[in-house]
Amino acid sequence: MDSRVRELREAQGWSQGELAERLAVSRQTVNAIETGKYDPSLPLAFRIARLFGQPLEAIFLPDDP
């Protein structure tokens, strides 16, 4: 799944570590989400959406078929 997490994080001026702290996950988890190697759980996806004030579908984009 593609996501806009990196774009949104950088717009806030946060490092991966800072975002990880705000989400209560590891920096490695943030990196994996940003690089498309890990799809977050639904509760984590909602925390990300809430943190950035965006709907889920504005952050997480389905892979092209």
A tleap script that builds the chain and sets N, CA, C and O, in Angstrom:
source leaprc.protein.ff14SB
mol = sequence {
  NMET ASP SER ARG VAL ARG GLU LEU ARG GLU
  ALA GLN GLY TRP SER GLN GLY GLU LEU ALA
  GLU ARG LEU ALA VAL SER ARG GLN THR VAL
  ASN ALA ILE GLU THR GLY LYS TYR ASP PRO
  SER LEU PRO LEU ALA PHE ARG ILE ALA ARG
  LEU PHE GLY GLN PRO LEU GLU ALA ILE PHE
  LEU PRO ASP ASP CPRO
}
set mol.1.N position { 0.849 -1.177 0.000 }
set mol.1.CA position { 0.000 0.000 0.000 }
set mol.1.C position { 0.892 1.236 0.000 }
set mol.1.O position { 1.838 1.333 0.781 }
set mol.2.N position { 0.586 2.151 -0.860 }
set mol.2.CA position { 1.301 3.429 -0.872 }
set mol.2.C position { 0.717 4.329 0.208 }
set mol.2.O position { -0.448 4.209 0.585 }
set mol.3.N position { 1.563 5.237 0.696 }
set mol.3.CA position { 1.054 6.178 1.694 }
set mol.3.C position { 1.729 7.528 1.528 }
set mol.3.O position { 2.767 7.656 0.879 }
set mol.4.N position { 1.117 8.518 2.127 }
set mol.4.CA position { 1.651 9.886 2.125 }
set mol.4.C position { 2.288 10.218 3.473 }
set mol.4.O position { 2.500 11.388 3.790 }
set mol.5.N position { 2.593 9.190 4.265 }
set mol.5.CA position { 3.105 9.421 5.626 }
set mol.5.C position { 4.386 10.244 5.593 }
set mol.5.O position { 4.517 11.207 6.348 }
set mol.6.N position { 5.329 9.882 4.732 }
set mol.6.CA position { 6.598 10.635 4.674 }
set mol.6.C position { 6.341 12.102 4.324 }
set mol.6.O position { 6.874 13.004 4.969 }
set mol.7.N position { 5.530 12.327 3.310 }
set mol.7.CA position { 5.205 13.694 2.882 }
set mol.7.C position { 4.590 14.497 4.031 }
set mol.7.O position { 4.976 15.642 4.270 }
set mol.8.N position { 3.631 13.893 4.741 }
set mol.8.CA position { 2.963 14.586 5.835 }
set mol.8.C position { 3.909 14.810 7.013 }
set mol.8.O position { 3.874 15.860 7.655 }
set mol.9.N position { 4.751 13.817 7.292 }
set mol.9.CA position { 5.722 13.947 8.387 }
set mol.9.C position { 6.704 15.074 8.094 }
set mol.9.O position { 6.975 15.909 8.956 }
set mol.10.N position { 7.234 15.093 6.877 }
set mol.10.CA position { 8.197 16.131 6.513 }
set mol.10.C position { 7.576 17.520 6.526 }
set mol.10.O position { 8.243 18.495 6.872 }
set mol.11.N position { 6.302 17.617 6.152 }
set mol.11.CA position { 5.602 18.910 6.182 }
set mol.11.C position { 5.506 19.450 7.611 }
set mol.11.O position { 5.469 20.662 7.826 }
set mol.12.N position { 5.467 18.535 8.584 }
set mol.12.CA position { 5.424 18.947 9.987 }
set mol.12.C position { 6.818 19.241 10.544 }
set mol.12.O position { 6.958 19.803 11.630 }
set mol.13.N position { 7.848 18.850 9.782 }
set mol.13.CA position { 9.219 19.054 10.250 }
set mol.13.C position { 9.647 18.015 11.270 }
set mol.13.O position { 10.567 18.260 12.050 }
set mol.14.N position { 8.993 16.853 11.279 }
set mol.14.CA position { 9.308 15.803 12.251 }
set mol.14.C position { 10.261 14.787 11.654 }
set mol.14.O position { 10.208 14.498 10.458 }
set mol.15.N position { 11.134 14.245 12.494 }
set mol.15.CA position { 11.962 13.114 12.088 }
set mol.15.C position { 11.123 11.844 12.203 }
set mol.15.O position { 10.032 11.857 12.772 }
set mol.16.N position { 11.644 10.758 11.659 }
set mol.16.CA position { 10.942 9.484 11.821 }
set mol.16.C position { 10.827 9.128 13.298 }
set mol.16.O position { 9.808 8.589 13.729 }
set mol.17.N position { 11.867 9.426 14.075 }
set mol.17.CA position { 11.846 9.147 15.507 }
set mol.17.C position { 10.774 9.940 16.234 }
set mol.17.O position { 10.094 9.415 17.116 }
set mol.18.N position { 10.624 11.206 15.862 }
set mol.18.CA position { 9.596 12.039 16.498 }
set mol.18.C position { 8.204 11.522 16.173 }
set mol.18.O position { 7.342 11.468 17.051 }
set mol.19.N position { 7.975 11.141 14.921 }
set mol.19.CA position { 6.670 10.589 14.559 }
set mol.19.C position { 6.437 9.279 15.302 }
set mol.19.O position { 5.336 9.027 15.792 }
set mol.20.N position { 7.452 8.462 15.386 }
set mol.20.CA position { 7.333 7.186 16.098 }
set mol.20.C position { 6.927 7.411 17.550 }
set mol.20.O position { 6.065 6.699 18.065 }
set mol.21.N position { 7.530 8.381 18.210 }
set mol.21.CA position { 7.173 8.700 19.597 }
set mol.21.C position { 5.712 9.119 19.705 }
set mol.21.O position { 5.003 8.675 20.608 }
set mol.22.N position { 5.270 9.953 18.809 }
set mol.22.CA position { 3.883 10.430 18.834 }
set mol.22.C position { 2.881 9.298 18.604 }
set mol.22.O position { 1.746 9.352 19.079 }
set mol.23.N position { 3.321 8.266 17.863 }
set mol.23.CA position { 2.432 7.139 17.558 }
set mol.23.C position { 2.647 5.942 18.485 }
set mol.23.O position { 1.914 4.956 18.410 }
set mol.24.N position { 3.646 6.028 19.352 }
set mol.24.CA position { 3.998 4.935 20.271 }
set mol.24.C position { 4.382 3.665 19.506 }
set mol.24.O position { 3.943 2.563 19.834 }
set mol.25.N position { 5.216 3.855 18.473 }
set mol.25.CA position { 5.764 2.735 17.705 }
set mol.25.C position { 7.272 2.983 17.548 }
set mol.25.O position { 7.774 4.033 17.948 }
set mol.26.N position { 7.980 2.029 16.973 }
set mol.26.CA position { 9.415 2.203 16.753 }
set mol.26.C position { 9.674 3.035 15.497 }
set mol.26.O position { 8.819 3.149 14.618 }
set mol.27.N position { 10.866 3.609 15.437 }
set mol.27.CA position { 11.264 4.342 14.244 }
set mol.27.C position { 11.300 3.406 13.047 }
set mol.27.O position { 10.992 3.812 11.926 }
set mol.28.N position { 11.675 2.157 13.282 }
set mol.28.CA position { 11.722 1.175 12.202 }
set mol.28.C position { 10.331 0.939 11.609 }
set mol.28.O position { 10.196 0.723 10.405 }
set mol.29.N position { 9.303 0.981 12.453 }
set mol.29.CA position { 7.932 0.820 11.968 }
set mol.29.C position { 7.554 1.984 11.059 }
set mol.29.O position { 6.971 1.780 9.994 }
set mol.30.N position { 7.884 3.195 11.476 }
set mol.30.CA position { 7.599 4.376 10.647 }
set mol.30.C position { 8.330 4.248 9.314 }
set mol.30.O position { 7.749 4.503 8.259 }
set mol.31.N position { 9.604 3.853 9.359 }
set mol.31.CA position { 10.370 3.692 8.127 }
set mol.31.C position { 9.728 2.654 7.217 }
set mol.31.O position { 9.621 2.874 6.010 }
set mol.32.N position { 9.303 1.531 7.777 }
set mol.32.CA position { 8.693 0.464 6.977 }
set mol.32.C position { 7.373 0.921 6.352 }
set mol.32.O position { 7.070 0.556 5.216 }
set mol.33.N position { 6.594 1.710 7.077 }
set mol.33.CA position { 5.337 2.236 6.516 }
set mol.33.C position { 5.654 3.187 5.369 }
set mol.33.O position { 5.029 3.125 4.310 }
set mol.34.N position { 6.637 4.076 5.588 }
set mol.34.CA position { 6.983 5.063 4.562 }
set mol.34.C position { 7.546 4.420 3.294 }
set mol.34.O position { 7.348 4.940 2.196 }
set mol.35.N position { 8.237 3.308 3.439 }
set mol.35.CA position { 8.835 2.656 2.265 }
set mol.35.C position { 7.933 1.594 1.666 }
set mol.35.O position { 8.309 0.945 0.690 }
set mol.36.N position { 6.745 1.406 2.234 }
set mol.36.CA position { 5.794 0.451 1.684 }
set mol.36.C position { 6.091 -0.990 2.022 }
set mol.36.O position { 5.525 -1.895 1.409 }
set mol.37.N position { 6.972 -1.229 2.993 }
set mol.37.CA position { 7.319 -2.596 3.388 }
set mol.37.C position { 6.406 -3.137 4.470 }
set mol.37.O position { 6.454 -4.325 4.788 }
set mol.38.N position { 5.571 -2.270 5.041 }
set mol.38.CA position { 4.685 -2.677 6.132 }
set mol.38.C position { 3.384 -1.899 6.017 }
set mol.38.O position { 3.386 -0.675 5.891 }
set mol.39.N position { 2.282 -2.620 6.063 }
set mol.39.CA position { 0.967 -1.977 6.109 }
set mol.39.C position { 0.549 -1.895 7.560 }
set mol.39.O position { 0.505 -2.921 8.239 }
set mol.40.N position { 0.239 -0.697 8.062 }
set mol.40.CA position { -0.116 -0.570 9.471 }
set mol.40.C position { -1.437 -1.264 9.789 }
set mol.40.O position { -2.305 -1.423 8.931 }
set mol.41.N position { -1.558 -1.667 11.043 }
set mol.41.CA position { -2.834 -2.215 11.503 }
set mol.41.C position { -3.887 -1.120 11.421 }
set mol.41.O position { -3.554 0.062 11.338 }
set mol.42.N position { -5.127 -1.502 11.444 }
set mol.42.CA position { -6.202 -0.509 11.373 }
set mol.42.C position { -6.142 0.484 12.543 }
set mol.42.O position { -6.289 1.685 12.320 }
set mol.43.N position { -5.930 0.014 13.792 }
set mol.43.CA position { -5.817 0.998 14.879 }
set mol.43.C position { -4.662 1.982 14.674 }
set mol.43.O position { -4.803 3.171 14.958 }
set mol.44.N position { -3.527 1.493 14.183 }
set mol.44.CA position { -2.394 2.393 13.931 }
set mol.44.C position { -2.709 3.344 12.787 }
set mol.44.O position { -2.377 4.528 12.859 }
set mol.45.N position { -3.339 2.850 11.744 }
set mol.45.CA position { -3.720 3.716 10.623 }
set mol.45.C position { -4.642 4.841 11.100 }
set mol.45.O position { -4.508 5.983 10.660 }
set mol.46.N position { -5.574 4.521 11.995 }
set mol.46.CA position { -6.459 5.559 12.531 }
set mol.46.C position { -5.681 6.563 13.377 }
set mol.46.O position { -5.966 7.759 13.323 }
set mol.47.N position { -4.696 6.095 14.164 }
set mol.47.CA position { -3.879 7.025 14.961 }
set mol.47.C position { -3.102 7.959 14.044 }
set mol.47.O position { -2.987 9.152 14.325 }
set mol.48.N position { -2.567 7.424 12.948 }
set mol.48.CA position { -1.835 8.250 11.989 }
set mol.48.C position { -2.771 9.295 11.380 }
set mol.48.O position { -2.426 10.474 11.308 }
set mol.49.N position { -3.937 8.867 10.950 }
set mol.49.CA position { -4.902 9.786 10.348 }
set mol.49.C position { -5.309 10.879 11.326 }
set mol.49.O position { -5.392 12.051 10.958 }
set mol.50.N position { -5.561 10.493 12.572 }
set mol.50.CA position { -5.961 11.455 13.592 }
set mol.50.C position { -4.838 12.458 13.853 }
set mol.50.O position { -5.087 13.657 13.976 }
set mol.51.N position { -3.604 11.963 13.936 }
set mol.51.CA position { -2.457 12.835 14.205 }
set mol.51.C position { -2.294 13.897 13.123 }
set mol.51.O position { -2.002 15.056 13.419 }
set mol.52.N position { -2.485 13.495 11.867 }
set mol.52.CA position { -2.319 14.442 10.764 }
set mol.52.C position { -3.612 15.163 10.402 }
set mol.52.O position { -3.597 16.033 9.531 }
set mol.53.N position { -4.721 14.832 11.038 }
set mol.53.CA position { -5.982 15.503 10.761 }
set mol.53.C position { -6.489 15.247 9.355 }
set mol.53.O position { -7.080 16.127 8.730 }
set mol.54.N position { -6.254 14.035 8.859 }
set mol.54.CA position { -6.639 13.665 7.499 }
set mol.54.C position { -7.495 12.398 7.546 }
set mol.54.O position { -7.342 11.591 8.464 }
set mol.55.N position { -8.386 12.209 6.582 }
set mol.55.CA position { -9.101 10.931 6.505 }
set mol.55.C position { -8.140 9.836 6.036 }
set mol.55.O position { -7.162 10.110 5.341 }
set mol.56.N position { -8.429 8.608 6.421 }
set mol.56.CA position { -7.575 7.473 6.050 }
set mol.56.C position { -7.286 7.438 4.556 }
set mol.56.O position { -6.144 7.246 4.139 }
set mol.57.N position { -8.331 7.627 3.753 }
set mol.57.CA position { -8.163 7.502 2.306 }
set mol.57.C position { -7.310 8.619 1.699 }
set mol.57.O position { -6.887 8.515 0.547 }
set mol.58.N position { -7.054 9.688 2.467 }
set mol.58.CA position { -6.179 10.751 1.990 }
set mol.58.C position { -4.719 10.432 2.302 }
set mol.58.O position { -3.818 11.067 1.753 }
set mol.59.N position { -4.476 9.459 3.174 }
set mol.59.CA position { -3.116 9.101 3.577 }
set mol.59.C position { -2.671 7.798 2.951 }
set mol.59.O position { -1.553 7.684 2.451 }
set mol.60.N position { -3.562 6.809 2.984 }
set mol.60.CA position { -3.216 5.477 2.488 }
set mol.60.C position { -3.908 5.231 1.157 }
set mol.60.O position { -5.129 5.323 1.035 }
set mol.61.N position { -3.084 4.917 0.167 }
set mol.61.CA position { -3.567 4.775 -1.196 }
set mol.61.C position { -3.403 3.320 -1.639 }
set mol.61.O position { -2.336 2.739 -1.442 }
set mol.62.N position { -4.424 2.730 -2.224 }
set mol.62.CA position { -4.293 1.341 -2.663 }
set mol.62.C position { -3.242 1.204 -3.759 }
set mol.62.O position { -3.036 2.113 -4.563 }
set mol.63.N position { -2.583 0.051 -3.772 }
set mol.63.CA position { -1.630 -0.236 -4.841 }
set mol.63.C position { -2.367 -0.275 -6.160 }
set mol.63.O position { -3.515 -0.714 -6.228 }
set mol.64.N position { -1.703 0.187 -7.214 }
set mol.64.CA position { -2.305 0.068 -8.549 }
set mol.64.C position { -2.338 -1.394 -8.940 }
set mol.64.O position { -1.384 -2.124 -8.672 }
set mol.65.N position { -3.437 -1.847 -9.581 }
set mol.65.CA position { -3.524 -3.256 -9.957 }
set mol.65.C position { -2.506 -3.668 -10.991 }
set mol.65.O position { -2.471 -4.830 -11.396 }
savepdb mol mol.pdb
quit
